[in-house]
Amino acid sequence: MTWRVEIKDTARKELRRLDLPVQRRLLGFLRERVATGEDPTRLGKALHSPLGGTRRYRVGDYRLICRIEHATETVWVLKIALRDEVYRR
């Protein structure tokens, strides 16, 4: 089963601010690990309030905050940031 990965505009903007090797690593993770897996929930950790309903993927020092829609088999990337910054509003 292949999942579709969609990146929200805000996350895309955050991604563009990163160095090219970091961008490639994050996109490679999404393409090779998340999109090709049977269930993307097995890789990430469920988050709780105020980010309830989302999952966190750890890629080095970076975190990807995602929402998974099982009905459409889509993983929405909502936020990309360093570990220290990702949970701040």
C-alpha positions in Angstrom: 0.0 0.0 0.0 1.3 3.4 -0.9 0.3 6.5 1.0 0.2 10.0 -0.5 2.2 12.6 1.3 1.0 16.2 1.1 2.9 19.2 2.5 0.9 22.2 3.7 2.1 25.6 2.5 3.3 26.6 6.0 5.4 23.4 6.3 6.7 23.9 2.7 7.9 27.3 3.6 9.6 25.9 6.7 11.2 23.2 4.6 12.6 25.8 2.1 14.4 27.7 4.9 16.5 24.6 5.7 19.8 23.6 4.1 19.6 21.5 1.0 21.0 18.3 2.6 18.5 18.6 5.4 15.7 19.1 2.9 16.7 16.0 1.0 16.9 13.9 4.2 13.4 14.9 5.4 11.9 14.4 1.9 13.7 11.1 1.6 12.3 10.0 4.9 8.7 10.9 3.8 9.1 9.2 0.4 11.0 6.1 1.5 9.6 5.3 5.0 6.2 7.0 5.4 4.7 6.8 1.9 5.7 3.2 1.2 4.7 1.7 4.5 1.6 -0.2 5.2 0.6 2.0 8.2 2.4 5.3 8.8 1.2 5.3 12.4 3.8 2.7 13.3 6.7 5.0 12.7 5.4 8.1 14.5 4.4 8.9 18.0 0.9 10.1 18.8 0.7 13.6 20.2 -1.7 14.9 22.9 -3.4 18.2 23.5 -3.0 20.8 22.1 -1.7 18.8 19.1 -4.1 15.9 19.6 -4.9 14.0 16.5 -1.4 14.4 15.0 1.7 12.3 15.0 5.3 13.2 15.3 8.1 11.8 13.2 11.7 12.1 14.3 14.4 12.7 11.7 17.6 13.5 13.4 17.2 16.8 15.3 14.1 17.7 13.2 10.5 16.8 13.9 7.7 16.5 11.4 4.2 17.1 12.8 1.7 15.2 10.6 -2.0 14.4 10.4 -3.0 11.0 9.0 -6.2 10.5 7.1 -6.9 6.8 6.8 -9.9 7.2 4.5 -7.9 8.9 1.8 -4.6 7.3 2.6 -3.0 10.7 2.9 -0.3 12.0 5.3 -0.5 15.8 5.7 2.8 17.4 6.9 1.7 20.3 9.0 4.9 21.6 10.6 8.7 21.0 10.2 11.1 22.4 12.7 14.0 21.6 15.1 13.1 19.6 18.2 13.4 22.7 20.4 11.1 24.8 18.3 8.5 22.5 16.9 6.1 22.5 19.8 6.0 26.2 20.3 3.2 28.2 18.8 
